[in-house]
Amino acid sequence: MTRHRIAAVVLAAGGSTRLGQPKQLLELGGVPLLEHVLRTVRQTAVDERFVVLGHAADAVRRRTPLDGFQVINNPDYADGQSTSIVAAVNSIPDDISAVVFVLGDQPLQVSEVINRLAESYRNNPTPIIQPQYHEGPGNPVLIDRTLFPELVTLRGDTGARPVLRERRDEIRRIDCSQWLRPVDVDTLDDYQRVKEDYESRVDVEDG
């Protein structure tokens, strides 16, 4: 029986235009925001790990440990998130069957969600697998290689949403309702909200 190889790709090239500073390097619990995402992905049962860098890439490399990840450079990051997806699809090895796209500005993601996506795919491959949180569907999203030709046609700051809309009847949603849907850090208000959530979780763990 063929074992399906799955890669995780962390999309962390964005220009943080709404925030006005590199959100990848905002501190959360004394470490860069992006490092929380990378730590989460390191704890998962994927076969390969990649991170796409662009804006402030040199500073990210200096301040964030990237061990365990292969770096994909995206010089076109200013043209939107789609360029990072295209760069990733054009860079990953041919033996990868599917990719879990992880947003680099969602530091409170849970490794078990990624594991559930990977397990669901390995047990029964399907074009798209998405977590269903208490609040509804969200990220990260697993996408099968058969859809890569559609991903490379993406343009602008849309991520993979156009492909998900076009293929909505082919999406398998798996129950992740025990967790909250992760929040993007796009504004200072988002950052404050995530900080408060993170600190409350730490207090619970310490207590």
ZAVEX-498169 format. One record per atom (N, C-alpha, C): residue number from 1; residue in three letters; atom name; x, y, z. Coordinates in pm, whole numbers, always signed. Example, Ala and Ser with C-alpha at 12.3 -4.5 7.8 and 13.67 -1.06 7.14 Angstrom:
BEGIN
NODE   i  aa at      u      v      w
NODE   1 ALA  N  +1319   -569   +780
NODE   1 ALA CA  +1230   -450   +780
NODE   1 ALA  C  +1320   -330   +780
NODE   2 SER  N  +1285   -225   +708
NODE   2 SER CA  +1367   -106   +714
NODE   2 SER  C  +1290     +3   +787
// end
This chain:
BEGIN
NODE   i  aa at      u      v      w
NODE   1 MET  N    +84   -119     +0
NODE   1 MET CA     +0     +0     +0
NODE   1 MET  C    +88   +125     +0
NODE   2 THR  N    +60   +217    -91
NODE   2 THR CA   +139   +338   -103
NODE   2 THR  C   +110   +433    +14
NODE   3 ARG  N   +216   +483    +73
NODE   3 ARG CA   +198   +581   +181
NODE   3 ARG  C   +199   +720   +119
NODE   4 HIS  N    +95   +793   +143
NODE   4 HIS CA    +83   +927    +87
NODE   4 HIS  C   +170  +1024   +168
NODE   5 ARG  N   +259  +1092    +98
NODE   5 ARG CA   +348  +1188   +164
NODE   5 ARG  C   +283  +1326   +165
NODE   6 ILE  N   +284  +1385   +281
NODE   6 ILE CA   +218  +1514   +302
NODE   6 ILE  C   +319  +1617   +349
NODE   7 ALA  N   +312  +1735   +292
NODE   7 ALA CA   +397  +1846   +334
NODE   7 ALA  C   +312  +1953   +402
NODE   8 ALA  N   +371  +2020   +499
NODE   8 ALA CA   +310  +2140   +556
NODE   8 ALA  C   +385  +2261   +503
NODE   9 VAL  N   +312  +2360   +458
NODE   9 VAL CA   +371  +2483   +407
NODE   9 VAL  C   +319  +2600   +489
NODE  10 VAL  N   +410  +2667   +559
NODE  10 VAL CA   +373  +2785   +638
NODE  10 VAL  C   +389  +2908   +550
NODE  11 LEU  N   +281  +2981   +532
NODE  11 LEU CA   +282  +3102   +448
NODE  11 LEU  C   +314  +3222   +537
NODE  12 ALA  N   +438  +3273   +524
NODE  12 ALA CA   +485  +3378   +615
NODE  12 ALA  C   +560  +3488   +540
NODE  13 ALA  N   +516  +3517   +418
NODE  13 ALA CA   +587  +3614   +335
NODE  13 ALA  C   +519  +3750   +330
NODE  14 GLY  N   +401  +3763   +391
NODE  14 GLY CA   +319  +3882   +374
NODE  14 GLY  C   +384  +4011   +420
NODE  15 GLY  N   +339  +4121   +360
NODE  15 GLY CA   +397  +4252   +387
NODE  15 GLY  C   +342  +4324   +507
NODE  16 SER  N   +242  +4267   +576
NODE  16 SER CA   +185  +4327   +698
NODE  16 SER  C   +140  +4471   +673
NODE  17 THR  N    +76  +4497   +559
NODE  17 THR CA    +43  +4633   +522
NODE  17 THR  C    -53  +4699   +621
NODE  18 ARG  N   -148  +4624   +673
NODE  18 ARG CA   -245  +4683   +767
NODE  18 ARG  C   -184  +4708   +905
NODE  19 LEU  N    -80  +4633   +938
NODE  19 LEU CA    -20  +4643  +1071
NODE  19 LEU  C    +90  +4748  +1075
NODE  20 GLY  N   +160  +4767   +962
NODE  20 GLY CA   +265  +4867   +958
NODE  20 GLY  C   +400  +4821  +1011
NODE  21 GLN  N   +411  +4695  +1048
NODE  21 GLN CA   +538  +4636  +1092
NODE  21 GLN  C   +530  +4486  +1067
NODE  22 PRO  N   +644  +4417  +1057
NODE  22 PRO CA   +641  +4274  +1025
NODE  22 PRO  C   +571  +4193  +1134
NODE  23 LYS  N   +451  +4144  +1104
NODE  23 LYS CA   +377  +4072  +1207
NODE  23 LYS  C   +444  +3940  +1242
NODE  24 GLN  N   +525  +3887  +1150
NODE  24 GLN CA   +595  +3762  +1179
NODE  24 GLN  C   +681  +3774  +1305
NODE  25 LEU  N   +724  +3900  +1336
NODE  25 LEU CA   +819  +3922  +1445
NODE  25 LEU  C   +756  +3985  +1568
NODE  26 LEU  N   +625  +4009  +1565
NODE  26 LEU CA   +559  +4056  +1687
NODE  26 LEU  C   +579  +3953  +1798
NODE  27 GLU  N   +603  +4000  +1919
NODE  27 GLU CA   +634  +3906  +2027
NODE  27 GLU  C   +507  +3854  +2094
NODE  28 LEU  N   +510  +3726  +2122
NODE  28 LEU CA   +402  +3660  +2193
NODE  28 LEU  C   +467  +3566  +2293
NODE  29 GLY  N   +454  +3597  +2420
NODE  29 GLY CA   +521  +3516  +2520
NODE  29 GLY  C   +672  +3522  +2510
NODE  30 GLY  N   +724  +3635  +2460
NODE  30 GLY CA   +868  +3654  +2453
NODE  30 GLY  C   +937  +3599  +2330
NODE  31 VAL  N   +861  +3540  +2238
NODE  31 VAL CA   +920  +3490  +2114
NODE  31 VAL  C   +839  +3542  +1995
NODE  32 PRO  N   +900  +3546  +1876
NODE  32 PRO CA   +827  +3596  +1759
NODE  32 PRO  C   +701  +3515  +1730
NODE  33 LEU  N   +600  +3586  +1684
NODE  33 LEU CA   +471  +3523  +1652
NODE  33 LEU  C   +488  +3402  +1560
NODE  34 LEU  N   +572  +3419  +1456
NODE  34 LEU CA   +591  +3310  +1361
NODE  34 LEU  C   +649  +3186  +1427
NODE  35 GLU  N   +731  +3206  +1529
NODE  35 GLU CA   +792  +3090  +1595
NODE  35 GLU  C   +686  +2999  +1658
NODE  36 HIS  N   +577  +3057  +1706
NODE  36 HIS CA   +469  +2976  +1761
NODE  36 HIS  C   +410  +2885  +1654
NODE  37 VAL  N   +393  +2939  +1535
NODE  37 VAL CA   +339  +2859  +1424
NODE  37 VAL  C   +436  +2747  +1388
NODE  38 LEU  N   +563  +2779  +1378
NODE  38 LEU CA   +662  +2678  +1341
NODE  38 LEU  C   +671  +2568  +1447
NODE  39 ARG  N   +662  +2606  +1573
NODE  39 ARG CA   +665  +2505  +1680
NODE  39 ARG  C   +546  +2411  +1667
NODE  40 THR  N   +430  +2465  +1637
NODE  40 THR CA   +311  +2382  +1619
NODE  40 THR  C   +330  +2283  +1506
NODE  41 VAL  N   +383  +2329  +1393
NODE  41 VAL CA   +401  +2242  +1277
NODE  41 VAL  C   +508  +2136  +1304
NODE  42 ARG  N   +609  +2170  +1382
NODE  42 ARG CA   +713  +2072  +1416
NODE  42 ARG  C   +655  +1953  +1493
NODE  43 GLN  N   +545  +1975  +1561
NODE  43 GLN CA   +485  +1870  +1644
NODE  43 GLN  C   +389  +1781  +1565
NODE  44 THR  N   +381  +1799  +1435
NODE  44 THR CA   +283  +1724  +1356
NODE  44 THR  C   +349  +1609  +1281
NODE  45 ALA  N   +264  +1518  +1233
NODE  45 ALA CA   +311  +1397  +1165
NODE  45 ALA  C   +312  +1414  +1014
NODE  46 VAL  N   +358  +1531   +967
NODE  46 VAL CA   +375  +1548   +822
NODE  46 VAL  C   +513  +1499   +782
NODE  47 ASP  N   +533  +1482   +652
NODE  47 ASP CA   +659  +1425   +603
NODE  47 ASP  C   +766  +1530   +575
NODE  48 GLU  N   +724  +1647   +530
NODE  48 GLU CA   +819  +1756   +504
NODE  48 GLU  C   +756  +1887   +546
NODE  49 ARG  N   +844  +1982   +582
NODE  49 ARG CA   +797  +2112   +631
NODE  49 ARG  C   +867  +2224   +554
NODE  50 PHE  N   +788  +2320   +509
NODE  50 PHE CA   +840  +2434   +434
NODE  50 PHE  C   +786  +2562   +496
NODE  51 VAL  N   +860  +2671   +480
NODE  51 VAL CA   +811  +2803   +518
NODE  51 VAL  C   +843  +2898   +404
NODE  52 VAL  N   +743  +2976   +364
NODE  52 VAL CA   +761  +3073   +256
NODE  52 VAL  C   +788  +3209   +318
NODE  53 LEU  N   +902  +3268   +283
NODE  53 LEU CA   +941  +3399   +334
NODE  53 LEU  C   +947  +3502   +222
NODE  54 GLY  N   +926  +3628   +259
NODE  54 GLY CA   +932  +3736   +162
NODE  54 GLY  C   +962  +3866   +232
NODE  55 HIS  N   +859  +3934   +282
NODE  55 HIS CA   +877  +4060   +354
NODE  55 HIS  C   +960  +4037   +480
NODE  56 ALA  N  +1061  +4122   +499
NODE  56 ALA CA  +1148  +4116   +618
NODE  56 ALA  C  +1212  +3979   +636
NODE  57 ALA  N  +1241  +3913   +524
NODE  57 ALA CA  +1294  +3776   +531
NODE  57 ALA  C  +1425  +3768   +609
NODE  58 ASP  N  +1513  +3866   +590
NODE  58 ASP CA  +1642  +3862   +661
NODE  58 ASP  C  +1622  +3874   +811
NODE  59 ALA  N  +1532  +3963   +852
NODE  59 ALA CA  +1505  +3979   +995
NODE  59 ALA  C  +1441  +3853  +1053
NODE  60 VAL  N  +1351  +3792   +976
NODE  60 VAL CA  +1287  +3668  +1021
NODE  60 VAL  C  +1393  +3559  +1040
NODE  61 ARG  N  +1483  +3547   +945
NODE  61 ARG CA  +1589  +3446   +956
NODE  61 ARG  C  +1676  +3469  +1079
NODE  62 ARG  N  +1703  +3595  +1110
NODE  62 ARG CA  +1789  +3626  +1225
NODE  62 ARG  C  +1721  +3595  +1357
NODE  63 ARG  N  +1591  +3619  +1364
NODE  63 ARG CA  +1524  +3615  +1494
NODE  63 ARG  C  +1439  +3490  +1517
NODE  64 THR  N  +1415  +3413  +1412
NODE  64 THR CA  +1327  +3297  +1426
NODE  64 THR  C  +1400  +3169  +1387
NODE  65 PRO  N  +1412  +3072  +1477
NODE  65 PRO CA  +1475  +2944  +1440
NODE  65 PRO  C  +1393  +2875  +1331
NODE  66 LEU  N  +1457  +2840  +1222
NODE  66 LEU CA  +1388  +2776  +1110
NODE  66 LEU  C  +1429  +2630  +1095
NODE  67 ASP  N  +1493  +2574  +1197
NODE  67 ASP CA  +1538  +2436  +1188
NODE  67 ASP  C  +1418  +2343  +1166
NODE  68 GLY  N  +1438  +2246  +1079
NODE  68 GLY CA  +1332  +2152  +1045
NODE  68 GLY  C  +1247  +2197   +927
NODE  69 PHE  N  +1272  +2320   +880
NODE  69 PHE CA  +1196  +2373   +767
NODE  69 PHE  C  +1288  +2405   +649
NODE  70 GLN  N  +1237  +2376   +530
NODE  70 GLN CA  +1303  +2422   +409
NODE  70 GLN  C  +1242  +2557   +371
NODE  71 VAL  N  +1327  +2654   +341
NODE  71 VAL CA  +1280  +2789   +312
NODE  71 VAL  C  +1254  +2806   +163
NODE  72 ILE  N  +1137  +2859   +131
NODE  72 ILE CA  +1101  +2896     -5
NODE  72 ILE  C  +1095  +3048     -9
NODE  73 ASN  N  +1173  +3109    -96
NODE  73 ASN CA  +1175  +3255   -107
NODE  73 ASN  C  +1070  +3301   -207
NODE  74 ASN  N   +994  +3402   -168
NODE  74 ASN CA   +892  +3458   -255
NODE  74 ASN  C   +921  +3606   -281
NODE  75 PRO  N   +990  +3637   -389
NODE  75 PRO CA  +1021  +3777   -418
NODE  75 PRO  C   +899  +3859   -459
NODE  76 ASP  N   +789  +3791   -491
NODE  76 ASP CA   +668  +3860   -539
NODE  76 ASP  C   +564  +3879   -430
NODE  77 TYR  N   +605  +3870   -302
NODE  77 TYR CA   +510  +3870   -191
NODE  77 TYR  C   +418  +3992   -191
NODE  78 ALA  N   +466  +4105   -244
NODE  78 ALA CA   +385  +4227   -241
NODE  78 ALA  C   +259  +4215   -327
NODE  79 ASP  N   +256  +4115   -414
NODE  79 ASP CA   +139  +4095   -500
NODE  79 ASP  C    +32  +4008   -435
NODE  80 GLY  N    +51  +3971   -308
NODE  80 GLY CA    -54  +3901   -236
NODE  80 GLY  C    -21  +3758   -201
NODE  81 GLN  N   -107  +3701   -114
NODE  81 GLN CA    -83  +3567    -61
NODE  81 GLN  C    -79  +3460   -169
NODE  82 SER  N   -150  +3484   -278
NODE  82 SER CA   -151  +3384   -386
NODE  82 SER  C    -10  +3355   -436
NODE  83 THR  N    +78  +3457   -434
NODE  83 THR CA   +214  +3437   -485
NODE  83 THR  C   +292  +3339   -398
NODE  84 SER  N   +261  +3335   -269
NODE  84 SER CA   +329  +3240   -180
NODE  84 SER  C   +280  +3098   -208
NODE  85 ILE  N   +152  +3084   -237
NODE  85 ILE CA    +99  +2952   -271
NODE  85 ILE  C   +161  +2903   -400
NODE  86 VAL  N   +170  +2992   -500
NODE  86 VAL CA   +231  +2955   -628
NODE  86 VAL  C   +377  +2917   -608
NODE  87 ALA  N   +451  +2996   -530
NODE  87 ALA CA   +592  +2966   -504
NODE  87 ALA  C   +608  +2830   -437
NODE  88 ALA  N   +519  +2800   -344
NODE  88 ALA CA   +526  +2672   -273
NODE  88 ALA  C   +498  +2556   -367
NODE  89 VAL  N   +391  +2567   -445
NODE  89 VAL CA   +353  +2459   -536
NODE  89 VAL  C   +465  +2432   -637
NODE  90 ASN  N   +533  +2538   -679
NODE  90 ASN CA   +641  +2522   -777
NODE  90 ASN  C   +770  +2470   -715
NODE  91 SER  N   +776  +2462   -582
NODE  91 SER CA   +901  +2425   -515
NODE  91 SER  C   +899  +2290   -447
NODE  92 ILE  N   +782  +2239   -411
NODE  92 ILE CA   +781  +2116   -333
NODE  92 ILE  C   +813  +1995   -422
NODE  93 PRO  N   +867  +1889   -362
NODE  93 PRO CA   +909  +1771   -440
NODE  93 PRO  C   +791  +1701   -508
NODE  94 ASP  N   +824  +1629   -613
NODE  94 ASP CA   +721  +1560   -691
NODE  94 ASP  C   +656  +1445   -614
NODE  95 ASP  N   +723  +1396   -509
NODE  95 ASP CA   +665  +1282   -438
NODE  95 ASP  C   +568  +1324   -327
NODE  96 ILE  N   +542  +1453   -314
NODE  96 ILE CA   +444  +1501   -216
NODE  96 ILE  C   +304  +1488   -277
NODE  97 SER  N   +217  +1419   -206
NODE  97 SER CA    +81  +1394   -256
NODE  97 SER  C    -16  +1507   -224
NODE  98 ALA  N     +9  +1577   -112
NODE  98 ALA CA    -83  +1682    -70
NODE  98 ALA  C     -8  +1779    +21
NODE  99 VAL  N    -62  +1900    +29
NODE  99 VAL CA     -1  +2004   +113
NODE  99 VAL  C   -104  +2058   +211
NODE 100 VAL  N    -61  +2074   +336
NODE 100 VAL CA   -141  +2147   +434
NODE 100 VAL  C    -88  +2290   +436
NODE 101 PHE  N   -170  +2384   +394
NODE 101 PHE CA   -130  +2525   +394
NODE 101 PHE  C   -165  +2586   +529
NODE 102 VAL  N    -60  +2634   +597
NODE 102 VAL CA    -72  +2687   +733
NODE 102 VAL  C    -41  +2837   +727
NODE 103 LEU  N   -127  +2919   +786
NODE 103 LEU CA   -106  +3063   +784
NODE 103 LEU  C     -8  +3104   +893
NODE 104 GLY  N    +93  +3178   +853
NODE 104 GLY CA   +198  +3219   +947
NODE 104 GLY  C   +157  +3325  +1044
NODE 105 ASP  N    +34  +3380  +1030
NODE 105 ASP CA    -11  +3483  +1123
NODE 105 ASP  C   -124  +3432  +1213
NODE 106 GLN  N   -129  +3300  +1231
NODE 106 GLN CA   -226  +3239  +1322
NODE 106 GLN  C   -149  +3161  +1429
NODE 107 PRO  N    -95  +3231  +1529
NODE 107 PRO CA     -5  +3165  +1626
NODE 107 PRO  C    -72  +3069  +1722
NODE 108 LEU  N   -206  +3071  +1731
NODE 108 LEU CA   -273  +2984  +1827
NODE 108 LEU  C   -330  +2859  +1761
NODE 109 GLN  N   -274  +2822  +1647
NODE 109 GLN CA   -316  +2697  +1584
NODE 109 GLN  C   -277  +2577  +1670
NODE 110 VAL  N   -344  +2466  +1645
NODE 110 VAL CA   -326  +2345  +1726
NODE 110 VAL  C   -269  +2235  +1637
NODE 111 SER  N   -162  +2171  +1683
NODE 111 SER CA    -97  +2069  +1601
NODE 111 SER  C   -191  +1952  +1571
NODE 112 GLU  N   -281  +1919  +1664
NODE 112 GLU CA   -369  +1805  +1644
NODE 112 GLU  C   -464  +1828  +1526
NODE 113 VAL  N   -498  +1953  +1498
NODE 113 VAL CA   -583  +1981  +1381
NODE 113 VAL  C   -510  +1940  +1253
NODE 114 ILE  N   -383  +1977  +1243
NODE 114 ILE CA   -304  +1938  +1125
NODE 114 ILE  C   -292  +1786  +1118
NODE 115 ASN  N   -271  +1723  +1232
NODE 115 ASN CA   -263  +1576  +1234
NODE 115 ASN  C   -392  +1511  +1187
NODE 116 ARG  N   -505  +1568  +1226
NODE 116 ARG CA   -633  +1512  +1182
NODE 116 ARG  C   -651  +1526  +1030
NODE 117 LEU  N   -609  +1640   +976
NODE 117 LEU CA   -616  +1657   +831
NODE 117 LEU  C   -531  +1551   +761
NODE 118 ALA  N   -408  +1533   +810
NODE 118 ALA CA   -316  +1437   +748
NODE 118 ALA  C   -368  +1294   +761
NODE 119 GLU  N   -419  +1259   +878
NODE 119 GLU CA   -471  +1124   +899
NODE 119 GLU  C   -592  +1097   +809
NODE 120 SER  N   -681  +1195   +799
NODE 120 SER CA   -799  +1179   +714
NODE 120 SER  C   -758  +1157   +569
NODE 121 TYR  N   -658  +1232   +525
NODE 121 TYR CA   -613  +1217   +386
NODE 121 TYR  C   -547  +1081   +364
NODE 122 ARG  N   -462  +1041   +456
NODE 122 ARG CA   -392   +912   +437
NODE 122 ARG  C   -490   +795   +438
NODE 123 ASN  N   -595   +807   +516
NODE 123 ASN CA   -695   +700   +521
NODE 123 ASN  C   -785   +698   +400
NODE 124 ASN  N   -810   +815   +343
NODE 124 ASN CA   -902   +826   +230
NODE 124 ASN  C   -875   +956   +155
NODE 125 PRO  N   -780   +955    +61
NODE 125 PRO CA   -743  +1078    -10
NODE 125 PRO  C   -864  +1142    -80
NODE 126 THR  N   -867  +1274    -71
NODE 126 THR CA   -972  +1352   -136
NODE 126 THR  C   -912  +1488   -172
NODE 127 PRO  N   -972  +1562   -267
NODE 127 PRO CA   -907  +1685   -315
NODE 127 PRO  C   -880  +1790   -208
NODE 128 ILE  N   -975  +1813   -117
NODE 128 ILE CA   -960  +1918    -17
NODE 128 ILE  C  -1014  +1869   +117
NODE 129 ILE  N   -938  +1893   +223
NODE 129 ILE CA   -985  +1861   +358
NODE 129 ILE  C   -968  +1986   +443
NODE 130 GLN  N  -1074  +2018   +517
NODE 130 GLN CA  -1077  +2143   +593
NODE 130 GLN  C  -1132  +2116   +733
NODE 131 PRO  N  -1076  +2180   +837
NODE 131 PRO CA  -1130  +2162   +971
NODE 131 PRO  C  -1262  +2237   +989
NODE 132 GLN  N  -1353  +2177  +1060
NODE 132 GLN CA  -1480  +2239  +1095
NODE 132 GLN  C  -1476  +2273  +1244
NODE 133 TYR  N  -1458  +2402  +1273
NODE 133 TYR CA  -1452  +2447  +1412
NODE 133 TYR  C  -1593  +2476  +1463
NODE 134 HIS  N  -1600  +2509  +1590
NODE 134 HIS CA  -1730  +2545  +1649
NODE 134 HIS  C  -1792  +2662  +1573
NODE 135 GLU  N  -1706  +2757  +1529
NODE 135 GLU CA  -1756  +2876  +1459
NODE 135 GLU  C  -1777  +2853  +1310
NODE 136 GLY  N  -1734  +2739  +1258
NODE 136 GLY CA  -1746  +2711  +1115
NODE 136 GLY  C  -1614  +2663  +1057
NODE 137 PRO  N  -1606  +2646   +925
NODE 137 PRO CA  -1483  +2600   +863
NODE 137 PRO  C  -1372  +2704   +872
NODE 138 GLY  N  -1247  +2657   +871
NODE 138 GLY CA  -1135  +2750   +881
NODE 138 GLY  C  -1006  +2689   +832
NODE 139 ASN  N   -896  +2750   +872
NODE 139 ASN CA   -762  +2705   +835
NODE 139 ASN  C   -703  +2620   +948
NODE 140 PRO  N   -598  +2543   +914
NODE 140 PRO CA   -534  +2523   +784
NODE 140 PRO  C   -616  +2432   +693
NODE 141 VAL  N   -577  +2429   +565
NODE 141 VAL CA   -649  +2350   +466
NODE 141 VAL  C   -551  +2257   +394
NODE 142 LEU  N   -592  +2132   +376
NODE 142 LEU CA   -513  +2036   +300
NODE 142 LEU  C   -564  +2030   +156
NODE 143 ILE  N   -472  +2037    +60
NODE 143 ILE CA   -509  +2035    -81
NODE 143 ILE  C   -425  +1930   -154
NODE 144 ASP  N   -493  +1846   -228
NODE 144 ASP CA   -430  +1736   -302
NODE 144 ASP  C   -355  +1788   -425
NODE 145 ARG  N   -252  +1714   -463
NODE 145 ARG CA   -169  +1752   -578
NODE 145 ARG  C   -250  +1769   -707
NODE 146 THR  N   -361  +1697   -721
NODE 146 THR CA   -439  +1708   -845
NODE 146 THR  C   -491  +1850   -867
NODE 147 LEU  N   -495  +1931   -761
NODE 147 LEU CA   -543  +2068   -774
NODE 147 LEU  C   -430  +2170   -788
NODE 148 PHE  N   -306  +2123   -787
NODE 148 PHE CA   -193  +2217   -800
NODE 148 PHE  C   -201  +2301   -927
NODE 149 PRO  N   -242  +2243  -1043
NODE 149 PRO CA   -252  +2327  -1163
NODE 149 PRO  C   -350  +2444  -1145
NODE 150 GLU  N   -450  +2426  -1061
NODE 150 GLU CA   -543  +2536  -1035
NODE 150 GLU  C   -481  +2637   -938
NODE 151 LEU  N   -403  +2588   -843
NODE 151 LEU CA   -340  +2678   -747
NODE 151 LEU  C   -242  +2773   -814
NODE 152 VAL  N   -169  +2725   -915
NODE 152 VAL CA    -68  +2811   -977
NODE 152 VAL  C   -130  +2920  -1065
NODE 153 THR  N   -260  +2915  -1087
NODE 153 THR CA   -326  +3022  -1163
NODE 153 THR  C   -379  +3133  -1072
NODE 154 LEU  N   -364  +3116   -940
NODE 154 LEU CA   -416  +3216   -846
NODE 154 LEU  C   -343  +3349   -862
NODE 155 ARG  N   -417  +3458   -840
NODE 155 ARG CA   -359  +3592   -848
NODE 155 ARG  C   -416  +3677   -734
NODE 156 GLY  N   -337  +3773   -689
NODE 156 GLY CA   -384  +3867   -589
NODE 156 GLY  C   -375  +3815   -447
NODE 157 ASP  N   -440  +3888   -355
NODE 157 ASP CA   -431  +3856   -213
NODE 157 ASP  C   -551  +3773   -168
NODE 158 THR  N   -572  +3660   -236
NODE 158 THR CA   -691  +3579   -210
NODE 158 THR  C   -660  +3447   -142
NODE 159 GLY  N   -535  +3406   -136
NODE 159 GLY CA   -507  +3273    -88
NODE 159 GLY  C   -571  +3171   -180
NODE 160 ALA  N   -612  +3057   -123
NODE 160 ALA CA   -669  +2949   -204
NODE 160 ALA  C   -822  +2956   -212
NODE 161 ARG  N   -881  +3065   -161
NODE 161 ARG CA  -1027  +3073   -156
NODE 161 ARG  C  -1097  +3049   -291
NODE 162 PRO  N  -1047  +3103   -401
NODE 162 PRO CA  -1115  +3078   -529
NODE 162 PRO  C  -1124  +2929   -563
NODE 163 VAL  N  -1018  +2855   -534
NODE 163 VAL CA  -1019  +2711   -562
NODE 163 VAL  C  -1118  +2641   -469
NODE 164 LEU  N  -1122  +2682   -343
NODE 164 LEU CA  -1217  +2621   -249
NODE 164 LEU  C  -1361  +2650   -292
NODE 165 ARG  N  -1386  +2769   -341
NODE 165 ARG CA  -1522  +2801   -388
NODE 165 ARG  C  -1558  +2717   -509
NODE 166 GLU  N  -1465  +2707   -602
NODE 166 GLU CA  -1491  +2632   -724
NODE 166 GLU  C  -1510  +2483   -695
NODE 167 ARG  N  -1441  +2433   -594
NODE 167 ARG CA  -1442  +2290   -562
NODE 167 ARG  C  -1518  +2260   -433
NODE 168 ARG  N  -1611  +2346   -396
NODE 168 ARG CA  -1676  +2332   -265
NODE 168 ARG  C  -1744  +2197   -247
NODE 169 ASP  N  -1790  +2137   -357
NODE 169 ASP CA  -1858  +2007   -346
NODE 169 ASP  C  -1760  +1894   -320
NODE 170 GLU  N  -1630  +1922   -332
NODE 170 GLU CA  -1528  +1818   -312
NODE 170 GLU  C  -1455  +1833   -179
NODE 171 ILE  N  -1503  +1925    -95
NODE 171 ILE CA  -1436  +1948    +34
NODE 171 ILE  C  -1489  +1850   +138
NODE 172 ARG  N  -1397  +1783   +205
NODE 172 ARG CA  -1433  +1702   +322
NODE 172 ARG  C  -1401  +1784   +446
NODE 173 ARG  N  -1499  +1801   +532
NODE 173 ARG CA  -1476  +1876   +656
NODE 173 ARG  C  -1471  +1778   +773
NODE 174 ILE  N  -1369  +1796   +856
NODE 174 ILE CA  -1352  +1705   +969
NODE 174 ILE  C  -1377  +1781  +1100
NODE 175 ASP  N  -1431  +1711  +1196
NODE 175 ASP CA  -1473  +1774  +1321
NODE 175 ASP  C  -1354  +1820  +1405
NODE 176 CYS  N  -1344  +1951  +1422
NODE 176 CYS CA  -1244  +2010  +1512
NODE 176 CYS  C  -1314  +2108  +1606
NODE 177 SER  N  -1439  +2078  +1638
NODE 177 SER CA  -1522  +2172  +1713
NODE 177 SER  C  -1477  +2190  +1858
NODE 178 GLN  N  -1385  +2106  +1903
NODE 178 GLN CA  -1337  +2124  +2040
NODE 178 GLN  C  -1238  +2240  +2051
NODE 179 TRP  N  -1195  +2293  +1936
NODE 179 TRP CA  -1103  +2407  +1935
NODE 179 TRP  C  -1169  +2528  +1872
NODE 180 LEU  N  -1121  +2646  +1911
NODE 180 LEU CA  -1166  +2769  +1848
NODE 180 LEU  C  -1097  +2787  +1714
NODE 181 ARG  N  -1168  +2847  +1620
NODE 181 ARG CA  -1106  +2877  +1490
NODE 181 ARG  C   -994  +2979  +1512
NODE 182 PRO  N   -873  +2951  +1463
NODE 182 PRO CA   -760  +3042  +1489
NODE 182 PRO  C   -781  +3179  +1425
NODE 183 VAL  N   -732  +3280  +1496
NODE 183 VAL CA   -748  +3419  +1453
NODE 183 VAL  C   -625  +3466  +1377
NODE 184 ASP  N   -646  +3536  +1264
NODE 184 ASP CA   -537  +3601  +1191
NODE 184 ASP  C   -495  +3728  +1265
NODE 185 VAL  N   -366  +3756  +1264
NODE 185 VAL CA   -318  +3883  +1318
NODE 185 VAL  C   -295  +3977  +1200
NODE 186 ASP  N   -395  +4060  +1171
NODE 186 ASP CA   -385  +4157  +1062
NODE 186 ASP  C   -376  +4300  +1111
NODE 187 THR  N   -425  +4325  +1233
NODE 187 THR CA   -426  +4460  +1290
NODE 187 THR  C   -376  +4454  +1434
NODE 188 LEU  N   -352  +4572  +1491
NODE 188 LEU CA   -310  +4577  +1630
NODE 188 LEU  C   -418  +4524  +1723
NODE 189 ASP  N   -543  +4546  +1686
NODE 189 ASP CA   -654  +4491  +1766
NODE 189 ASP  C   -650  +4338  +1764
NODE 190 ASP  N   -623  +4280  +1646
NODE 190 ASP CA   -609  +4134  +1637
NODE 190 ASP  C   -496  +4086  +1728
NODE 191 TYR  N   -384  +4158  +1721
NODE 191 TYR CA   -267  +4121  +1801
NODE 191 TYR  C   -299  +4124  +1950
NODE 192 GLN  N   -369  +4230  +1993
NODE 192 GLN CA   -405  +4241  +2134
NODE 192 GLN  C   -497  +4126  +2176
NODE 193 ARG  N   -590  +4093  +2088
NODE 193 ARG CA   -684  +3985  +2117
NODE 193 ARG  C   -610  +3851  +2130
NODE 194 VAL  N   -517  +3826  +2039
NODE 194 VAL CA   -440  +3701  +2042
NODE 194 VAL  C   -351  +3697  +2166
NODE 195 LYS  N   -289  +3811  +2200
NODE 195 LYS CA   -206  +3816  +2321
NODE 195 LYS  C   -287  +3780  +2444
NODE 196 GLU  N   -406  +3837  +2455
NODE 196 GLU CA   -490  +3809  +2572
NODE 196 GLU  C   -530  +3662  +2577
NODE 197 ASP  N   -562  +3607  +2460
NODE 197 ASP CA   -600  +3465  +2454
NODE 197 ASP  C   -481  +3377  +2491
NODE 198 TYR  N   -365  +3410  +2436
NODE 198 TYR CA   -244  +3333  +2466
NODE 198 TYR  C   -211  +3338  +2616
NODE 199 GLU  N   -217  +3458  +2674
NODE 199 GLU CA   -183  +3473  +2815
NODE 199 GLU  C   -282  +3399  +2905
NODE 200 SER  N   -409  +3397  +2864
NODE 200 SER CA   -508  +3325  +2944
NODE 200 SER  C   -482  +3175  +2939
NODE 201 ARG  N   -440  +3126  +2821
NODE 201 ARG CA   -407  +2983  +2810
NODE 201 ARG  C   -286  +2947  +2894
NODE 202 VAL  N   -186  +3034  +2892
NODE 202 VAL CA    -65  +3010  +2972
NODE 202 VAL  C   -101  +3008  +3120
NODE 203 ASP  N   -187  +3101  +3162
NODE 203 ASP CA   -227  +3107  +3303
NODE 203 ASP  C   -298  +2976  +3344
NODE 204 VAL  N   -382  +2924  +3256
NODE 204 VAL CA   -454  +2799  +3283
NODE 204 VAL  C   -355  +2684  +3298
NODE 205 GLU  N   -258  +2679  +3203
NODE 205 GLU CA   -159  +2571  +3208
NODE 205 GLU  C    -73  +2579  +3334
NODE 206 ASP  N    -34  +2703  +3371
NODE 206 ASP CA    +50  +2721  +3489
NODE 206 ASP  C    -29  +2691  +3616
NODE 207 GLY  N   -161  +2717  +3609
NODE 207 GLY CA   -243  +2696  +3729
NODE 207 GLY  C   -272  +2550  +3750
// end
